[in-house]
Amino acid sequence: MVFAAATFASAETVDARHVDRAMARAILPPDGATTVHDVKRSAERERIRLAVRRNPNNRAAAARELGISRTTLWRKLVEMGLASPSA
């Protein structure tokens, strides 16, 4: 976070203002989500995408990584449009 804050500083000193700006940027998702629900869904979607990408041919391993069942993973993938219901 300090490194990110340093990018906003124009001098050699990083102060609270720079840290606040870096934190605000880190918290807001890039897809424009504005409500807590939107932010949560965005974070969940990205985490699921990451687990599936790391385990491309093994949904059971992706589900274990996420701490959810394969059925829950499948349901979330369908809800998020990342898999078809017939898959």
C-alpha positions in Angstrom: 0.0 0.0 0.0 2.9 2.3 0.7 4.3 1.8 -2.8 0.9 2.6 -4.2 0.7 5.7 -2.1 4.1 6.8 -3.3 2.8 6.9 -6.8 0.5 9.7 -5.8 3.1 11.7 -4.0 4.8 14.5 -5.9 7.5 15.0 -3.3 9.8 12.6 -1.5 7.4 12.3 1.5 4.3 10.2 1.5 1.6 11.5 3.9 -1.9 10.4 5.0 -3.5 12.1 2.0 -1.5 9.9 -0.4 -2.3 6.7 1.5 -6.0 7.6 1.6 -6.0 8.1 -2.2 -4.2 4.8 -2.7 -6.6 2.9 -0.4 -9.7 4.4 -2.1 -8.3 3.2 -5.5 -7.5 -0.3 -4.1 -11.0 -0.7 -2.6 -13.0 0.4 -5.7 -13.4 -2.4 -8.3 -12.5 -1.6 -11.9 -15.9 -2.6 -13.2 -17.7 0.4 -11.7 -19.5 -1.4 -8.9 -20.8 1.1 -6.3 -22.9 -0.7 -3.7 -21.5 -3.2 -1.1 -23.5 -5.9 -2.8 -21.9 -5.0 -6.2 -18.4 -5.0 -4.7 -19.0 -8.3 -3.1 -20.3 -9.9 -6.3 -17.4 -8.5 -8.3 -14.9 -9.8 -5.8 -16.6 -13.2 -5.7 -16.7 -13.4 -9.5 -13.0 -12.6 -9.8 -12.0 -15.1 -7.1 -14.0 -17.8 -8.8 -12.5 -17.0 -12.2 -9.0 -17.2 -10.7 -9.7 -20.6 -9.1 -11.1 -22.0 -12.4 -8.2 -20.6 -14.4 -5.7 -22.2 -12.0 -7.6 -25.5 -12.3 -8.8 -25.5 -15.9 -9.8 -29.1 -16.2 -10.6 -29.9 -12.6 -13.7 -28.1 -11.1 -13.4 -30.3 -8.0 -10.0 -28.8 -7.3 -11.3 -25.3 -8.0 -14.2 -25.8 -5.6 -11.8 -27.1 -2.9 -9.6 -24.0 -3.4 -12.6 -21.9 -2.9 -13.9 -23.9 0.1 -17.2 -24.7 -1.6 -18.8 -27.8 -3.1 -18.6 -28.6 -6.8 -22.4 -28.1 -7.0 -22.1 -24.6 -5.5 -19.3 -23.8 -7.8 -21.3 -25.0 -10.8 -24.4 -23.0 -9.7 -22.3 -19.8 -9.2 -20.6 -20.2 -12.6 -24.0 -20.5 -14.3 -25.4 -17.5 -12.3 -22.4 -15.4 -13.3 -22.7 -16.5 -17.0 -19.3 -18.2 -16.9 -20.8 -21.7 -17.7 -23.9 -22.9 -19.5 -26.6 -24.6 -17.5 -26.3 -27.8 -19.6 -22.5 -28.1 -19.0 
